[in-house]
C-alpha cells in the first residue's frame, strides 16, 4: 500500500502547516508582544500560498499515479472477467439490467420464472422433439 503511506505524509504536512498558521495567528493576537500584526498577515498569506502550491503539485502527481493504477487494474479486472464469466454471472448481469430498466420505467428484456412458472410455461408451450433433443433443459429461464 504505497498510496496509504503517501497520504499519511500529506496529512502530516498539512497538520504541520496548520500548526504553523495557528502559531502565527496566536502571535498576531498576542498583546504587549511588541510585534506588528501587519507582518503576520503577510506571513500567513505566504504560508497559505505555499500550502496551495504544494497541494497542487502533490494532487497532480498523485492523481496521475492513481489514473495509471486505474488503467492497470481495469485491464486486470477485464482479464479476470473474461475467464470467470459463467451462467451465474450472466444471471446476475441480466438481473442488474432488468433492475436498471425497472428503475427507468421500461419493461424487462428477460423474465426469470420461478420453478412453478417454468413448469406452467413448459406445459403451455411444449418443445418439439427435434428442438428438445438438441438443447439442455433450463430450469430457471423461460420466455413469456
N, C-alpha and C positions, 0 to 999 in steps of 0.2 A: 504494500500500500504506500507507494511513494507520494501520491497525492495527499494523503492524510497528513504526512509529515510536513509537506509544503504548506498546507492550510493552517497547521498549528503554528508554523513560523510566521505566517502572515498575521495570524491572530496575535501573536506575541509582539510583533512590530506595532500593530495597531494599539495594543494596550500601552506600550511604551510611549507612543506619540500622545495618546490620551492623557497619560500621567504628566508628560512634559507640558502639555497645554493647560491642564488643571493647575500645575505648579505655577506657571506664568500668570494665570488668572488670579491666583491667590496673592502672588507678589504684587500684582497690579492693584488689588483691593486693599493691600496692607497699608494701614495708616502710620504715619510717622517713620516711614522707611527711608525717606529722602530720595526715593526713586520716582522718575517721571512716568505717569500712566501711558502717555502717548508712545513712549518707547516700547512698551509691552504690546500695544495694539499692533504695531508693525511686526514685531517678532511672532505674535500669534498668527497673523496673516501669513507670514512666511512658513510657519510650521504647517498650516493648512494647505498652502500651495505645494509644499514638498510632499505632504501626505497624498494629495490628489495625483501628483505626478508619479509617485511611486506606485500607487494603486493602479493607475492607468497602465503603467509598464507591466506590473505583475498580472493584472487581469488579462491583458492582451496575450502575454506569453502562456499563462495557464490555460486560457481559452483555446489557443492554438493546439496545445498539447491535448486538451480534452476533445477537441474536434478530431484529432488524429486517432485518439483512443476510440472514439465513437465509430469511426470508419472501420478500424481494425476489428472491434468487437462485433459490429454488424456483419462483417464478412464471415467471422467465425460462427455467428448465430445462424446465418443463412445456410452455411455448410451443415451445421447441426440439424437444421430443419429439413434439409434435403434428404438426409439419411434416416431421420426418425419419423417421417410422416407416415402415419398408419391410419386405419379406419377410425380409431378413437379420436385422433387429432382432426380428421376430416369431419367427424360428427361434431366436435367442439367448434370448429370453424364455421360449420353450417349453422349451428345454434347461435353463434355470435352474429352472423349475417342476418339471421331471422330476427334476432332481438333488435338489431340496428334498424331493420326495416319496420318492425313494430313501432319503435320509438318515432320513426319518421312518418308513421301513419300509412305505410304501404303494406299490401298483403304479403304473406310469406312466399318465398320461391319454392320451398320444400316443406312438407309437413311430416312430422315424425309420429308414427302411430304407436299407441300402447299395444301390448300383445293381443288384447281382445279386439281392438280396432283393426289390427293387421289380419286376424282370422276372419273377421266380418268382411273386410275388403277382398280377401282371397276367395271367400265363399261367393261374393257377388261377381267378381271378375276372375274366373279361373284361367290359368295359363294353358296354352295349347301344349300338347305333348312334346312337340319339337322344341319349343322355347324352354319348357320346364326341364328337359333333359340336358340342355346346354348351359344352364345357369345354376349357380349355387343358390339355395334358398336364403332369403333375407328376412330375419325375424323382426327387425326394428324399423325398416324403411319401406315405405309404400308410396303410392301416388294417390291423390284424391280422386 
